[in-house]
Amino acid sequence: IYDLSEEIFVSAATIRRDIQVMNSICANFQITVAYNSDQLSLSGKEKNLRHLLNYIYCTEYESQELTMSKIQELYPQYDAFRIKKIIEKSCLEQHYMINGLSSVDIVLDTLIAIDRMKHSFLVEDNEQKEAFPAFQYHELLLSQKIIGELEKLYDIHYTALETEQFTILLCSHLLKIDYQKISLNNLEKMVG
């Protein structure tokens, strides 16, 4: 703590107070913060750590829009724009749309996952699964296609639980109709 306080020009007491604030935020994600001597560590389930990272990034950019350029700055070692293109192209092939804000959310979550996997932090299949509705066959195909391209591109492997989480994320943002080209015919096809 003392080395860190000197490095960032704040008192050790300020760092201790900041750690208490971190503890309260992390508790919302079932993450614990521990420090001893000069080491600070976070512990908890990997999926909760990823949710915490997403929360931190979104909170950091709360006063301004989180854009693809800003996400690229967060993860310069990966191509955020290429990931966005993979997702959007795959969705269009299956006649789905994702609006711009949703695609930014998906890319951020995907980059967090890719970076954690590249550093051998995996969501293990033995982590508690939550009950989610079954996916449509074409939604699973879409998700698997995107994941397959990401696995090849970044030499990673999605576990079954990571695949399920990505599919949930993707499906929660999909639109079956392009609202910019809406027509009575489109609505009748969608509604029946």
N, C-alpha and C positions, 0 to 999 in steps of 0.2 A: 504494500500500500504506500509505503514511504517513497519508493522509487517512482511509482506512478504519480504520486502527488507532486513530486519535483518535476517530472516530465511534462505534466500538463498545468503546472503552476497553480495548484489548489492545495488546501490543507488536507491532512489525513482525515480530520474530522468531517470535512466536506465529502470526501470519498466514502466514509462510513455511512453518512446520511444518504448518499446516492445509492449505496448498496441496500439500505433499508427500503428505499423507493423501488429499486429493482426487485427486491423480494416480494413486495406487494403486487407488482405487475406480474411477475413470474408465477406467483401463486394462482392467479387466474387461469394459467395454462398448465397447472400441476407440475411446475418446474421449481426446483429449489436452487438457491444461490448459496454457495459456500465459499468462504475465504479463510485461508490460514497463511500466515507469513506473507509471502509475496505472490500467492497464487489465488486466483478467482476462478471458480468453476460453476457450470450449470449442469444439473442432472435431471433427467426425466425421460419420458418416452420420446423417441425420435419424432413421431408425428406431432407431438406437442411442441417440441423445439422448433419445428418448421412453422407451425402456426404462430409461435412467438416471433420468429424472424419476420414473417409477413406482417404481423401487427406492428412491429417496430418500424419497418419500412413505410407502411401506410401512415402511421402516426407522424413520422418524420416529415412526410410530404403533405400532411393534413392541410396546411395553409396554402398549398399550391398543388396543381394537378400533377399526379404521378404519370409521366409520359414514358413512351418507349425509349426515348433518348436518356432519360434519367435511370431507367432500369438498366440500359446498356452500360451506363457509368458505374452502376453498382456491381455489375458482373462483366468486366471488360474481357475476360478470358473466354466468354461464350458469345455467340452471335444471336442476340435477342431478336433482331429483325428477321433472321432466317427462321428461328423457331416460330415466330408469329406467322410467317409466310407458310410454313409447313402446316400449322394448325388451320389457318384460314383456307388454304388450298384444299386440304383434306375435307374440311367441312363443306365447301362449295361442291365438291365432287359428290357428296351425299345429300345435296340440296338443303344444307343448313346454313344459317347466317349467325355470325357473332358480331355484336356491335363493338365499336372501338374501345369503349371503357372496359367491357367484359374481356376483350382480347388482351388488354394490358394486365388485368387481374390474372388471367390464365398464364400468360407469359411469366409474370413475376413468380407465381406459385411453381411453375415448371422449372424456372431457373434455380429457385431455392432447392427444389428436389434434386436437380441434376448436380448442382454443386455439392450437396450433402452426399449424394451417391459417389461422386468422383473422389470424395474424401473418406469413403468407406463407412459412412453413417447411413444405415439402411433402416427402413421401416420393416421390422421383422414380421413375418406372417403369424408369429405367436402373440403379437400385441393384440389386445382385446379388440375384436371386431364389433362394430355397431350394426344394428339391423337396418338395412336399406332395401328399398324396393328393387325388384329384379329389373335389369336393363332390357331394352329392346335389342333384338339381334343386330340391327344396323348400327345402334349406338355402340355396342361392343366392338363391332368391326371397325368403326371409325376410330375409337379409342386405341385399339390394337394397332391400327395402321400408323397413327401418329406416334405411339410409343415405339413401334418398330423403327421408324425413321430416326427418332431421337436416340435410341439405343445404338444404332449404327453410327450416327453422327458423332456421338460423344463417348462411345465405347463404355456404356453402362448397362446395367440390367435392372429393370423394374421387378420387384418382388410381386407376388400375387396381391398383397395388400396395397402396395404402391399403385399397382394397375387399377385396383378398385377405387382408390382415392382419386386418381387422375380421371377416371371415368365419371365419377360423381361430380367432380369439379367441372369437367367439360359439359356434361349433360345439364348442369344447373345454369349454364350460360347459352345453350343452344336455342336458336329461334328457327322454327320450321318454315318461316315465311320471311321474305325480304320486305320489310315495312316501307321501304322507299318505292317499291313497285307494287304496292297493294292494289288489289282490284276486287270487284265483287266475285269474280270467278275464283280468285285465290282464296278468299274467305269461305266460299262455299265448299271448296276442296278441303280446307282445313277443318271447318266446323261440321260439315256434312249436310 
